[in-house]
Amino acid sequence: MKNKLKNILTAALLAGAALFVTSCASTGSPTAPGSATVATSGGTKSYPLKTCIVTDNDLGSMGDEQRIVYKGQEIKFCCKPCEAKFLKNPEKYLQKIR
């Protein structure tokens, strides 16, 4: 009985993990389906600015430049905290590139 329960739980866990991976691959985001992805792909609009969309700092001035694709638009940031700030209110910042 104990082994049968263990096998059922293992199978359920693996099925859930497979579903999660499939979902992430199709949406491009492990945290919020449909919101943002972390790599550019064909058909993505390139980022037109030379500065961070949030702070207007030079890209990479606060460490490694950060990039995401948000609804088909590549977005670049000077640091990781700016990415989080952008994702809280993207429409506010997207006006800068429209």
C-alpha positions as CSV (number, residue, x, y, z in Angstrom):
1,M,0.0,0.0,0.0
2,K,2.8,2.4,0.9
3,N,4.6,1.8,-2.4
4,K,1.4,2.2,-4.4
5,L,0.7,5.6,-2.7
6,K,4.4,6.6,-3.3
7,N,4.1,5.7,-7.0
8,I,0.8,7.6,-7.4
9,L,2.3,10.7,-5.8
10,T,5.4,10.5,-7.9
11,A,3.3,10.2,-11.1
12,A,1.2,13.1,-10.1
13,L,4.3,15.2,-9.3
14,L,5.9,14.4,-12.6
15,A,2.7,15.1,-14.5
16,G,2.4,18.5,-12.8
17,A,6.0,19.3,-13.6
18,A,5.5,18.4,-17.2
19,L,2.4,20.5,-17.4
20,F,4.3,23.5,-15.8
21,V,7.2,23.2,-18.2
22,T,4.8,23.0,-21.2
23,S,2.9,26.0,-20.0
24,C,6.1,28.0,-19.5
25,A,7.3,27.1,-23.0
26,S,4.1,28.1,-24.6
27,T,3.7,31.4,-22.8
28,G,7.3,32.3,-22.4
29,S,6.9,33.1,-18.7
30,P,7.1,30.9,-15.6
31,T,5.5,33.5,-13.4
32,A,2.7,35.1,-15.3
33,P,1.4,33.5,-18.5
34,G,1.1,36.0,-21.3
35,S,3.0,38.8,-19.5
36,A,6.6,38.7,-20.4
37,T,9.3,36.5,-21.8
38,V,13.0,36.6,-21.2
39,A,14.4,36.2,-24.7
40,T,13.8,37.9,-28.0
41,S,12.4,35.9,-30.9
42,G,11.4,36.4,-34.5
43,G,8.7,39.1,-35.0
44,T,9.8,41.0,-31.8
45,K,10.0,44.8,-32.1
46,S,13.5,45.9,-31.2
47,Y,14.1,48.3,-28.3
48,P,14.5,51.8,-29.7
49,L,16.1,53.6,-26.7
50,K,19.7,53.7,-25.5
51,T,18.6,54.1,-21.9
52,C,16.6,52.2,-19.3
53,I,12.9,52.6,-19.9
54,V,12.3,53.1,-16.2
55,T,15.1,55.4,-15.0
56,D,16.6,56.7,-18.2
57,N,20.0,55.5,-16.9
58,D,22.5,54.2,-19.5
59,L,21.8,50.5,-20.2
60,G,24.2,48.4,-18.1
61,S,25.2,51.3,-15.9
62,M,23.9,49.4,-12.8
63,G,25.4,46.0,-13.6
64,D,24.4,43.7,-16.4
65,E,21.8,45.0,-18.8
66,Q,18.4,43.2,-18.4
67,R,16.1,42.3,-21.3
68,I,12.6,41.0,-21.6
69,V,10.0,40.8,-24.4
70,Y,6.7,42.2,-23.3
71,K,3.7,41.6,-25.7
72,G,6.1,41.4,-28.7
73,Q,8.2,44.5,-27.7
74,E,11.8,44.0,-26.5
75,I,12.4,46.1,-23.3
76,K,15.7,46.8,-21.8
77,F,16.6,47.9,-18.2
78,C,19.7,49.2,-16.5
79,C,19.2,46.6,-13.6
80,K,16.9,43.8,-12.4
81,P,14.9,46.0,-10.0
82,C,13.8,48.2,-12.9
83,E,12.4,45.1,-14.6
84,A,10.2,44.5,-11.5
85,K,9.1,48.1,-11.4
86,F,8.2,48.0,-15.1
87,L,6.1,44.8,-14.7
88,K,4.0,46.5,-11.9
89,N,2.8,49.2,-14.3
90,P,4.0,48.5,-17.9
91,E,1.7,50.9,-19.7
92,K,3.2,53.8,-17.8
93,Y,6.6,53.1,-19.2
94,L,5.6,51.8,-22.7
95,Q,4.5,55.4,-23.5
96,K,8.2,56.3,-23.8
97,I,8.6,54.1,-26.9
98,R,5.3,54.7,-28.6
